[in-house]
Amino acid sequence: MPEKKKITAIDSWGQALTTVSRLLRKFDTTLQESVGISAVWYDVLLRLSYAPNRRMRMQNLSESLILTRSGATRLVDRIEKAGLICREAAAEDRRGYDAILTDEGRAVMRRAKKIHGDDILASFGSHLDSDEQRLVYELMRKVADGNG
């Protein structure tokens, strides 16, 4: 019986990136075609939908995204122009701003969440049984916890 190739951390990381990249492109296409928003827009709307009062400080929002602060600001500018979010001066500190999910943003988010959830189940969940899904979750959680 042939010996299995030793899998290194670099191999594992490369496979994780390849898989996530492929899935994100698929999710992005589905969201664009179905709801008219990108996966990156979805991420912003999702974070705001879970935030207290559907609002977050711009600084906190940008830190939660995989973007620079200026990149997050430009992204929020585009989403705001589409009417899905708005910005207001922060009540506790007038120098900062809060991003707020609008009613239109909530409606888009409700449609997108169902479509995206179905896409995740079809493209990811259908390839793993429940034990494998738990293992992926636990392994990713372990790596996340180990990195703050």
N, C-alpha and C positions, 0 to 999 in steps of 0.2 A: 504494500500500500504506500503510495507516495506521501512524503512528509509534507505537512501543511506549511505554507510560507509564514514566516514570523511577521506579524503585523505590528508595526511600530506606532508610536503616538503620532508621528508625522503622517503615516498612512491613514490612520483613523481620522485625523483632522482633515486631511485632503478629501476623504470620502464624505465626511459630514458637510464640508463646504460645497462639494459637487452636488450632493443631494439637495441641500437647502437652496442652492442657487437655481437648480432645475425646477424645484417646486415653487419657489417665489416667482419665477418667470411665468409658470403656468397659472398661479393664483392671480398674478397681475393681469394677465390676458383675460382671464375669466371675469375679474372685477371690472376691467375696462369695457368689455363687451356687454356685460349684464347691467352694470350700474353707472358706468361712466366715470369711475374713479380708479386711481392706481392703488397698488398694494401699500405704497408709502402713505398716501392720503388715508387709506383705511386704518393704518397704524395710528395716525394722529387722531382720527375720529374715535377709534376704539379707546385710546387712552383718556380722551376727554369724556367719553360716555361713562367710564368707570370712576372718574374723579368726583369728589364731593361737589355738588351743585353743577356738575358738568363743566368745571372750570379749573384751569391749572395756571400757575405762574409760567410765563414764557421760558424762564431759565430752567425750571424743572421739566417742562415739556421737552426742551431741546436736549437736556441731559439724558432723557429717557429714549431718545431716538439715536440712530446711528448716523448722525449728521453733526457738522460743526454748528456753533451757535448762529453764525451768519447763514449757513445752509438751511437751518431750521426756520429762521426768520423769513427767508425767501419762500420757503415751502408754505408757511403759514400765510404769507401775503397772497399766494395763489389760491389757497383754500378759502381765505376770507373773501377774495374777489368773487369766488363762485357762490358766496352766501352761506357756506356750510359752517363757518365759525365767525366769531367777531372778537375784537380785542377791546378791553377796557383798562383804564388805569387801575392798578391794584389798590384796594381799599386801605390795606395796612402800610403801604409804602408807595406813594404816588410816583416814584421814580421807575417802578416796575410795571409790567403789564400782565394781565391775565388773558389767556385764550379761552373762549367760551363756545361751547357747542350750541348752534342755533337750532330752532325748531326744524328748519329745512335739513340741517346736518343730522339731526336725530332721525328724521324720516329716511334719509339716504342710508344712515348707519343700520337701521332696522332691516332694510332690504339687503344691504351688503352682508350683514352678519349671517343671515340665513344662507345666502348663496356661498359665502366663504366657508361656512361650517360644512355644507354639503361637499364642497370641493376638497376640504381637508379629509373628510371621511373617505371620499373616493380615491384620492391621490396618495394618501398616507395611511390612514387607518385600515383600509381594505387589504393592505399588504402585510399587516402585522396582526397576530392574534392578541388577546388581552394581556397575556403574560409578557409578550414582546413589547407591547405599548407601555406597560408598567416599567419594564427594564430600561427602555429608552428614556422615559421620564426620570427614573431614579439616577441614571448615569448622567444625564444633562444637569440635573439638580446638584449632583455631587460636584461636577466641574464648576457650575455657577457659584455654589457655596464656597468652593476653594479659592475663588477669585474675587471675593468680596461681593 
